[in-house]
Amino acid sequence: MIDGPYFVLVVLGVVGTGLAAGVFCAFSTFVMRGLASLPPAQGVAAMNAINRAAVKPAFMLVFAGSAVLCAMIAVVTFVLWPEEGKAELLLGSALYLFGSFGLTVVANVPRNDKLLRMDPGTPEAAAYWPTYVREWTGWNHVRTIASAAATVVYALALT
């Protein structure tokens, strides 16, 4: 049984990955659909505003803070090598670090950066908007599933 500070660390991992999964799920299930229903100039402007707001401390604490927690959980697991839960803890860490945080860096952020460089009212932005929505949302589905799976696997490690 996981206990003491290690227990607290894993509980924080459950909370952090769960919160991230919730944010990603909201985007996959209704935010992006709502933005896609707007005229392209409005959708691009709104998404750019969201992307600028996302890099503020409130979201970054959850998103990047969860990555730090997951890395700490993996390191502590390797050091302590507990009798129970080690596979779940390592899998949960990998799911979030690669399937959520890493995927964000290689798939979602480059698309966000490209969109941010566009003037929302230009033909270029209007032409790119449907592609952006489709590709960004597809990768976001993967982030949602990976974050939710990390939450579940971490929770299983506590049982």
N, C-alpha and C positions, 0 to 999 in steps of 0.2 A: 504494500500500500504506500502510495506517495504521501509524504507528510511534511510538516514544517515549512520552511521557506520555499522549498521545491514545489509543494502543493500550491502555495500562493502564486508562484510563478506560472504554473500550469493553468490555474483558474484565470489569471490575467490573460493568458494566451487564449483561453476559451472565449473570454469576453471580447478581446481585441479582434480576433479572427471572425467572431460572430457579428460584431459591429461592421466590420469591413464587408462581410458577405451581405449584410442588410443594405448597405449603401449601394453596392454593385447590383443587387437584386432590384432595387428601386429603379436604377437606370435602365436595366434590361427590360423590366416589365411595363414601365409607363413613362419615365422621363424622356427617353430617346424617341419613343413613339409620339409623344407630345411635341417635341422639338421638330421631328420629321414632318409633322402635319402643318408646320408654319411655312410661309414663303421662305425660300432659301436665304435671303438676306437677313430675315429675322431669326431663323434657326441658327445661322452661323454666328450672328451677333450674340444670341443667348448662350450658345455653347461656349463661345470665347469668354463670356462673362463668368460662366460656371467654371471653366478651366482656370481662370485667374483666381477665382475664389477658393478653388480646391487646394491651392498650394499655401494656404494660410494655416496657422498653428492648429486650429480646431480639427480639421480633417487630417492634417499631417501627423498629429499626435496619434490618432487611431491607426492610420495607414502605415506610416513608417515606424511608429512605436511598436506596432504588432510585429513588424519584421524584426526589430531588435529583440523583442521578447522571444520570437520563434528561434532566432539564432542562439539566444541564451539557453533556451530549453534544449536545443540540440547539443550544445557544448556541455551543459550540465549532465545531460543523459549519457554522453560519451565518457565523461569523467566518472560519474557514479555507477554507471551501467547497472541500473536497478534490476531486480529479479523479475518484476512485473511491469508491463507498460512500455518497455523500451521501444518496441517496434512501432507502437501507436505514436509515441512522442516524436520519434524520428520521422515517421511518415507525415504526421501533422505539420511538423516544421518544414519538411520538403514541399508539401502541398502549398503552403502559404508563401514560402520564400521563392519558389520557382513558378508556381501556378498563379500566384496573385501579384506579388511584388515584382518579381523578375519579368513576368509577362507585361505588366504595366510599363516597365522601362523599355522593353523592346518592341511592343506593339501599340499600346495606347498613347504614350507620351509623344512618339514621333508624329503620329497623326494629329494630336493636339497642337504640337508645335507648327506643323504645316498649316493647319487651319488658322492659328493665331497670326501667321504672316500674311493672311489674305484680308483684303478689305471686303467686308460682308456684302457690299452692293455691287461687286464686280461680276462679270460673266464667268471669270475663272472660279470664284467662290461658289456661284450657283451651279456650275458644272461639277465641282468637286463634292459638294454637299451630299448628294445621294450615296456616293461611294464612301465618303467618310462615315455616314450614319450606318451603312451596312457593315463595313469592315470593323469599325470601332465597337459596334454593338455585338458583333460576333465574338470578338476577343473578350469583350466584357462578360458575355455568357460564361466563357471559360474561367475568368477570374471569379465570378460568382460561385460556380460549382467548386472550384479549388478552395476558396475561402470557407464555404459551408462545409466541405468535406474535412478541412483542417479542424474546424470547430467540433465536428462530430467525433473525429478520431482522438482529439485531445480529451474530450469528455469521456470517451471510452477508456482512456488511460487512467482516469480517476476512479473508475469503478472496480 
